[in-house]
Amino acid sequence: MGDFAGGADVFLADCPARLAVEIIADKWAVVVVFALSRGPRRHGDLIGLIGGISKKMLTQTLRRLERHGLVEREVFAEVPPRVEYRLTDLGSTLVEPIAVLTKWAESCGEAVVDAQERFDAQAPS
């Protein structure tokens, strides 16, 4: 990341690290990965677990994560067909960084809300 250790430069449009940052910057992707960290889930289970996500958005997010190699979709030969989603080995590598971000959000979330309220109170109408 430019001046950071490791050498990747997310400021360059074709940097693979930039793609990784874009993936984890998507709020639904992070939530879906975290939900799947608890084990394989069906689409309907994920809808019930993740508040506020539409069926369409969940489907789009799962497809995007599958394309990036983070999630795999398994179709079971049953009637009616059953489909489950699970993290790949690559997708599992995101669980720890997401947990760290979640802990930060839990410990600093109130401070962020306070800062927003102070900013909004000072902003001209």
Contacts in CASP RR format, 6 or more apart in sequence:
PFRMAT RR
TARGET T0000
AUTHOR 0000-0000-0000
METHOD contacts of the structure
MODEL  1
MGDFAGGADVFLADCPARLAVEIIADKWAVVVVFALSRGPRRHGDLIGLI
GGISKKMLTQTLRRLERHGLVEREVFAEVPPRVEYRLTDLGSTLVEPIAV
LTKWAESCGEAVVDAQERFDAQAPS
1 7 0 8 1.000
1 8 0 8 1.000
1 9 0 8 1.000
1 10 0 8 1.000
1 17 0 8 1.000
2 8 0 8 1.000
2 9 0 8 1.000
2 10 0 8 1.000
2 11 0 8 1.000
8 15 0 8 1.000
8 16 0 8 1.000
8 17 0 8 1.000
9 15 0 8 1.000
9 17 0 8 1.000
10 17 0 8 1.000
10 18 0 8 1.000
10 21 0 8 1.000
11 18 0 8 1.000
12 18 0 8 1.000
19 68 0 8 1.000
23 29 0 8 1.000
23 64 0 8 1.000
23 65 0 8 1.000
23 68 0 8 1.000
23 70 0 8 1.000
24 30 0 8 1.000
24 94 0 8 1.000
24 97 0 8 1.000
24 98 0 8 1.000
26 61 0 8 1.000
26 64 0 8 1.000
28 50 0 8 1.000
28 53 0 8 1.000
28 57 0 8 1.000
28 58 0 8 1.000
28 61 0 8 1.000
29 61 0 8 1.000
29 64 0 8 1.000
29 65 0 8 1.000
30 98 0 8 1.000
30 101 0 8 1.000
31 50 0 8 1.000
31 53 0 8 1.000
32 46 0 8 1.000
32 50 0 8 1.000
32 58 0 8 1.000
32 61 0 8 1.000
32 62 0 8 1.000
32 65 0 8 1.000
32 71 0 8 1.000
33 65 0 8 1.000
33 70 0 8 1.000
33 71 0 8 1.000
33 87 0 8 1.000
33 91 0 8 1.000
33 94 0 8 1.000
33 95 0 8 1.000
33 98 0 8 1.000
34 95 0 8 1.000
34 98 0 8 1.000
34 99 0 8 1.000
34 102 0 8 1.000
35 41 0 8 1.000
35 46 0 8 1.000
35 49 0 8 1.000
35 50 0 8 1.000
36 46 0 8 1.000
36 71 0 8 1.000
36 85 0 8 1.000
36 86 0 8 1.000
36 87 0 8 1.000
37 87 0 8 1.000
37 92 0 8 1.000
37 95 0 8 1.000
37 98 0 8 1.000
39 86 0 8 1.000
39 87 0 8 1.000
40 74 0 8 1.000
40 84 0 8 1.000
40 85 0 8 1.000
40 86 0 8 1.000
41 49 0 8 1.000
41 84 0 8 1.000
41 85 0 8 1.000
41 86 0 8 1.000
42 82 0 8 1.000
42 83 0 8 1.000
42 84 0 8 1.000
42 85 0 8 1.000
43 55 0 8 1.000
43 58 0 8 1.000
43 59 0 8 1.000
43 62 0 8 1.000
43 83 0 8 1.000
43 85 0 8 1.000
46 53 0 8 1.000
46 58 0 8 1.000
46 62 0 8 1.000
46 85 0 8 1.000
47 53 0 8 1.000
47 55 0 8 1.000
47 58 0 8 1.000
50 58 0 8 1.000
53 61 0 8 1.000
62 71 0 8 1.000
62 73 0 8 1.000
62 85 0 8 1.000
65 71 0 8 1.000
65 91 0 8 1.000
66 72 0 8 1.000
66 73 0 8 1.000
69 88 0 8 1.000
69 90 0 8 1.000
69 91 0 8 1.000
70 87 0 8 1.000
70 88 0 8 1.000
70 90 0 8 1.000
70 91 0 8 1.000
70 94 0 8 1.000
71 85 0 8 1.000
71 86 0 8 1.000
71 87 0 8 1.000
71 88 0 8 1.000
71 91 0 8 1.000
72 85 0 8 1.000
72 86 0 8 1.000
72 87 0 8 1.000
72 88 0 8 1.000
73 83 0 8 1.000
73 84 0 8 1.000
73 85 0 8 1.000
74 83 0 8 1.000
74 84 0 8 1.000
74 85 0 8 1.000
74 86 0 8 1.000
75 81 0 8 1.000
75 82 0 8 1.000
75 83 0 8 1.000
76 82 0 8 1.000
76 83 0 8 1.000
76 84 0 8 1.000
87 94 0 8 1.000
87 95 0 8 1.000
END
